[in-house]
Amino acid sequence: MTQWHHERASTHRIASVLFVALILSACAVDYTKPGNSGGTTPTNVKRGVTYDQSRLPPTVGVCGQTYSGRATVRQQVFACAGYDYTDLYDRALASARFQTQRVTCPEACAPRHDWIDFRHWSCVDLFRPMIAHAAVETKAICPRPQDAKPAGLAAPAAGALTRAPNDENGPASGPIIVVEEIGDATAVACPATDNSEFEYSENVATCQGVNYQPFVQRAVRLATLHDQSVPCATGCAKAPFRALNTVWTCEPQPDNQGVVRPNNPGIVRVKVYYAIQCVRSP
């Protein structure tokens, strides 16, 4: 090969590398501002999960301070009559306890005192599909000697979780956080694909200068776990996790005067859209 051919081949290789680099650069995801992964957001979402960490209590408590953990779990059901709320209640209780049990009390007022302050379960049969839900509020205090230690609600009586509606101890003291919402009580058909949405929220000191990548990674990891937890109908196996699109943004929150400023503390929200796919087993 002549020197001219060598130079020409080298030029072509350089051009090819530059072209590939240009394409990769154009496709690179920018996590320094609100955006998305460039996929397609489905309109026919059948299942959804909300995982809200933006209202979690602090990890280090203050003596005399009471903290709340609130959770609701909802599920579509075929019939309200005779529905057993045990699974929904247990999941809501576990999620609420996770929120309050993360509080560590100072040595002067340890150990932390926990109790169940409110619970409710019911089923709405005005719509199709029908929606069953269970809500729980737990509380915790870092007690000083003069502070009360409420006993709270005992475990539900035998058979109580099959009767609805149930409302113990009045309404919860604040907004209920939907930590998990499953849109379909059944396994994915065989073969079939159910489009799903996973929404993840987390507090940040400010929305300015946020690097969204770690938040997106956490949301995708949790969405993958949810995908793995959904069963396939008999005769099918789960296909690998497949994200359709991921969208992220940050919402500055109002200050004590109710004013929203760009540098206020904010909430990062990430939505992961993915396909839960069940394919026939070989």
Secondary structure, 3 states (H helix, E strand, C coil): CCHHHHHHHHHHHHHHHHHHHHHHHHHCCCCCCCEECCCCCCCCEEEEEEEECCCCCCCECCCCCEEEEEEEEEEEECCCCCCCCHHHHHHHHHHHHHHHCCCECCHHHCCCEEEEEEEEEEEECCCCCEEEEEEEEEEEECCCCCCCCCCCCCCCCCCHHHCCCEEECCCCCCCCCEEEEECCCCCECCCEEEEEEEEEEEEECCCCCCCCHHHHHHHHHHHHHHHHHCCECCCEEECCCEEEEEEEEEEECCCCCCCCCCCCCEEEEEEEEEEEEEEECC
